[in-house]
Amino acid sequence: MTEDEKMQVAVFRFGIISDFVIGTQMSRAEKRRLMRDKCARKWQIPFSEKTRLSMGTIGRWCRLYKDSNGDLKSLQPKDRSDQGQSRAMDEETCLSLIELKLETPALTVPQLIEQMNRVSPDIVLNNSTVYRFLHQQDLIHLQVKKPVDRRKFEAQLPNDLWQSDVMHGPKVDVNGKMRKSYLIAILDDHSRLIAYGQFYLSEALVSYLDAFENALAKRGLPRKLYVDNGAAFRSRHLEYISASLAIALIHSKPYQPQGRGKIERFFRTVRGQFLPGFKGQTLYELNEAFDSWLSDIYNQRKHSSTGQSPFKRFAANLQCLRPAPDNLYDYFRKVARRKVNKDRSITLNGRLFEGPVALIGKRVELLYHESQPEQTEVKYQNKSFGMLVPVNLNVNCRIKRDKNNNPQIHSNTDLNEYGGGKLWSSKRRDDDEQ
């Protein structure tokens, strides 16, 4: 497994054990009931064909996380002793089988294999392997739809659960051109308070991370973040940030928005009560008006479901909130893994940096913000080695090494000591002597 794949597994495992290692205290009976529920469910485990988890496995992950004082890397899988050997089916083949079965539920296992071989003749599948996999995924009898048990729920305390989603907003004037805006909102499930909301020109990951960081800085850290399956919400970067802050990232089931009913209800309020009264043109005017409406009206008005204003209900239990760390900005840095070359150089996004001598030949972690790529921190085995220095080729050409391999910079600033053109110099001296 690569380091990125190991981190994906660690994030998944944290999502499983988050109820046991963070948040409110539970009785033994509650823990046993929750453990049985998790073991009874079927999971889509990264890089594995298994769909079930045992109590022993979940318990071992909890012990590893607690013994490491909450270090996410303790949940990374160890390298397998049979690494490099073939498996029955790789992840891409499994996903293709699921997609094909969902598109044509009437296909039998031999027909599925025949269809797969038409697309990828190199794939070798047998009936028993495919049947066992489809049975594990509950894809054998798709025609029979099971009734879904849906119930209303509410988080017990503020910041127990945040819901977040994106709403398509009105078009705004940007340098003379009309562009669509997008409202990114984060709602506290217990109080209905909007932890943060703002209109952006894009619903991409960079916009969502900006909203998420502002929400954390303003309202503290939630225990869980409930989102849909959009591209930004499925980002590995968001998963890594959430897990590093001990926040469980939960995705709703595809095409089932019922679980995000509270944030959807807020969006209906925005469309019905805020947007009709907005008279501005620019994105700045839109956000100014929205922030004023949010602070003075929505968060202060009594909510029909709770009987209290969102702000009053949120502030009633401030003692249970987790404050954001002082270095919250650092948690939002991207992580890249590079090997330090023999000449100490490290390349990151087309930029050339110079690494410490002690890390030559080592595979290190580089932490940086895309908006500030020149400020890149280098880490090796969880130890910081400071900030990288951009390579200055002009300085490097004047560096020599002493016998102990220490750099010594020599600068020829005296033009009279220039030693080039000796042939012409000797000829002039000969002419002068004559």
N, C-alpha and C positions, 0 to 999 in steps of 0.2 A: 504494500500500500504506500502511496505517496503521502506526504505530510498533509496536503489538502484533504485527501480522502480520510485520513485518520481524524482530522478535525471535524469532518462531517459526521463521523460516527460518534465522536465525543459530544457534539451538540445534540444528536439524537438521544444519546444515553442521558444527558442532563435533562432533556424534556421528559423522560420517563420518571426520573427520580426527584424532579423539582418539588413535587408535593410533599416529599418526605424530608428534604434537606433545607427548605426555606419556608418562610411564612409562619402561620399560626401553629401552636402546639396541638397535637391530636392524641386522643386516647389510644390505648392498645387495640381496642375493638375497632375504632375508626381506621387505624393503620392496617389491621388484618383485612377489613372489608375492602379498603382501597387497593391493597395488594392483590386480593382475589379478583377484583375487577380488571386490574391491569393484566393479570395472567390469563384471564378469560378472553381478552380482546385479541384481535388479529392486527399486527403492525406491519408496516412496510419498512423493514429494517434495511438501512443503507448497505449495499454491497453484500447482501445475504439473501438466500432463498427462503430462510426461515421466516415465519410470521408469528410465532408464539414466544413468550418470555416466561421463564420459571421464577419462582420466588427466590431461589438461591442466587440466580443471576442478578436480579434487581437489588437484592440485599448486598451482594458483593460490590456493585456499582456505588451504592450508598456509602459503604465503608471506605472505598477508595477515595471518594470525594471528600468525606469528612476528615480522613486521616491526612489529606493533603491541604487542609485548611481552605477548601473551596477552590483549588486549582483545577481549571477545566481540563488541562492536559493529562490529569491523572485518569481521565475516562477514555483516553485514546487506546485503541487496541494494540497489543504487543504483536510484533512480527511473527507470523505463523512459521512453524517448523517445516511445513510443506509448501512454502512460498515458491511461486513459479510453476507449480503443477497445474494441469488443466482442471477445470470444473465442468460439470454436466452442461450448464448453460450460463452464459455471461449475462450481465445486467441488460445490455442492449437487446439481446434475444428475448429475454423475459418481458421487457416493455413492449416489444413488437408483438409478441403473442397476446398480451393483454389488449393492446389496441385493436388487433385484428379480431379477437373474440368479441369485443364490445361492439365493433362495427357490424359484424355478421354473427349474431348469437346462435344461429341455426347450424353453423359449421361443426362437424364432428372433429375429433382429434386427428384422424388420418387426413381429413380435408384441410385442417389447419396446417399440418406439416407440409402438405402438398403446396398450399399457398405460400408458405414461408420459403420453400425451396425454389419457387418461381422467382421470388424477389432476390433471394441470396442463395445461389446454388451451393456455396461452400458450407452452409450450415448443415450439420448432421444431427438429426433429432430422432428419438425413438418414442413409440406410443406411450410406454409406461412413464417416462420422464415428463412428457408434456401433460399427460393425464394427472399425475401427482401434483404438478405445479398448478394447473387450473383448479384442481380440487382445493388446494391450500388457499387459493385466492377467491374461492366461492364463485367461480365462473363456469361451472359445469351446467347449471340449470338457471339460466338468466331470465327465462320467460316468467318464472314465478317471482313476483315482487312481494317482499315482506312489508307489512305495515310498519311505519316509523313512529316510535314513541317520542313525541315532542312535548316538553314541559317548559313553563316559564321558569326563569331562574334569576337570581340577583346575588351579586357578591356581598359577603357579610360585612366587609369593612372597606373604607376608601383605599385605593391603590392595590386592592386584591386582584382586580382584573381591569384591564383597559381594552376597549374596542376601538379599532381604527379602520378607516376606509377612505376612498377618494370619490368625490362627486364632480361631475362635469359642470363647470360654471359658465358665466356669460363671457362673451368676447370683449376684449379690452384693446385700447389703442396703444400700440408699441411702435414708436418711431414712425407714425403715420400709417401703420398696417394693423388691421384687426386680427388679433390672435385669441384662441380659446384659452380660458383659464381653468384651473383645477383646484378644488378645495380639498386640502388634506386636513382631516380632523381626527383628534384622539380624545375619546370619551371615557370617563371613569364610570364603570358599570354600577357601582353602589350609589353614588350621588347624582349621576347624570351630568356632572361637571365636565366642561370641555377643557381638558388639560392644556391643549394648544390647538389652534386652528388658523390656517392661512391659505390664501389663494396663491398658486404658482402658475408658471407658464408651461409646466411639464409635470407629468405624474411619474417621472423616472426616479430611480433610486436616490440620486443626489438630492432631489427635492424632499423625498420622504425622510431621509436621514437628517436634514435640516430641521424639519418639523419635530421629529422624534427627539433630537438633542434638546431643542427648546422646551419641549414638554417635560423632559427629565429634569432639566435645570430649574424649571419653574415649580413643578409639583412633586418632585421626588421620584423614587424608583418603584414601579409596580412589581407585583409578584408574577403576573402573567400578562402577555400581550396577545390579543385575539384578532387575527386578520384573515383576509381571504387568500386566494391562490394567485394573485397577480404577480407579474414578473418581479416587481420591486420587493414584494413581501416574500418571495422565494429566494431572494438573494443570499448567497453564502456569507456575504459581508454583514448583512443584518442579523443573520443567525449567530455569527461569531460575536458581534457586539452584544446582543441580548444575553447570550450564555455567559460572557465575561462579566456582565453586570448582575448575574444570577437572576435573570428574567426569563421565564419559560415562554417561548414563542410558539403559539398554537395557531394552526390553520384550520379554517372551516372546511367542510366537505364541499367539493366542487358542485356548483349549480344548486346549492342549498343555502340561500341567504337568510333563512329563518333564524339561525343562531346569532346573527348580527343585527337583530331587530332594533336595538336601541340606537345604534349609530344611523341606521336607515331612517328611523323615525326623526332623528335630529336633522337629517338632510331634507326631509319633507318640510320641517319647520323653516329651514333656511330658504327653501324655494317659495314657501307660502307667505312668510312674514318678513324676511329680510330683503330678498332680491327685488320684489315689486316696488319697494320704496327707495332703491338705490338709483341715484341720478348721475353718478360720475361716469368717467370715460376711461381712465387709466388704471393700471394695476395698483398703483400706490393709493389712489382714491378708494378703490374697492377694498383694500386691506384696512385702510384707516376707518372706513365706515363699518366694516365687519367687526373689527376689534372693539369699537365703541359699542356696537349692538350686543356683542358677546359679553362684555364686562358689565354694562349698565342695565341690560334687559334680560338676556337669556339666563345667565348665571345667578341673577338676583331674583328672578320671578319664581313663584311657587310652582313646582312640578306636579302635574296631575297624578302621577303614579306614586310619588313618595310623600306628598303633602308638605314638602319643604323645598326651599330654594336649593339648587345644586351647590352653591357656595356654602350655605349654612350647614348642609348635611355633610359636605366634605370636611369642613373645619371642625365638626363636632368630635372627631377622633384623630386629631393631629398627632397624638402621642404614638400612634402605631405606624406612622409613615417612616420610610427609609430615605434619608437625604441622599442626594446625588453626591458622588465623590468630588473632591476639589479638582482633580485632574480629569473630569468628565470628557473634556475635549480630546484627550489622548486615547480614550476608548474608541473613538470613531475613526482612528487611523486605519488605513488599509495595511494588510500584511502580505509581503512578498518574500519568497525564499530564493536565495541566490548562493552560489558558491564563489568564494573569494579566489580570484585568479592568482597565479604565481607572482605577477607584478603588482599585487595588492589591489588591482582594479575591480570594481563592481559596476555592472551596467543595470540601470533601472529606468525603464520607460525612455530609452534613448539618451539618458544622461550617464556620464562616466564619473564615478566616485572613487575615492581612495580609502581602503579599509585599513584597520590596524594590522601590524605585522604578525601579531599573535594569532590572527584568524586566517592566515594564508592556507588555502586548501580546505577550509571548513565551510560547511553549509550553514548559513546564518539567516536570521529573520530581519527583514527591513520593515520598519513601521513609518508610515508617512501619510500626509494628507495630499489628495490630488491637487488641491489649490496651492499647496506649498511643497512641491517635490524637492526643493533644495534643502529642506529641513527634514532629514531622514535619520532616524535612530537605528542603530544596529545592535542586535541581541544574539547571544549564543548561549544555549542551555539556560535560558531564563535570566541571564545576566546581561546588563546593559554595558556596552562598550562605547557609549557616547554617540555623538552625531557624526555622520559621514562628512567628509570634506570633498568638494568637487575637485577633480584632477586639473592641475595647472601644468600643461605640457611645457610651457616656457620655463617654469621653475624646475621641473623634473630634468630638463636637459643640462642643468647646472649642478645637479646633485651627484656627489661622489661618496663612496663608502670608505670608512677607515678599516683597519684590520679586524675590528670587532663588529663589522657590518652596521655601524651607526652612520646615519646620513650626515654629510657635511656639505653645506651650500657654499659654493665658490662663485663670486661675481667679479667679472673683469670690468671694473668701472673705469680703470685708468687707460685711456686710449693710447698712451705712450708705450704701454706694455704689449700692444698688439703684435703678434708674431707672425701674421700672415704676409704673403708677398715677399719672401726672403730673396727670391731670385732678383727682383728689381732692386731691392735694397743693396745687395752685394754689388750689383752693376754700377749703382750710383756712387758707392764708396770707391770703387776702382777708378771711376772717372774723376772723382775729386782728388785722388792721390796722384793721378797723372797731371 
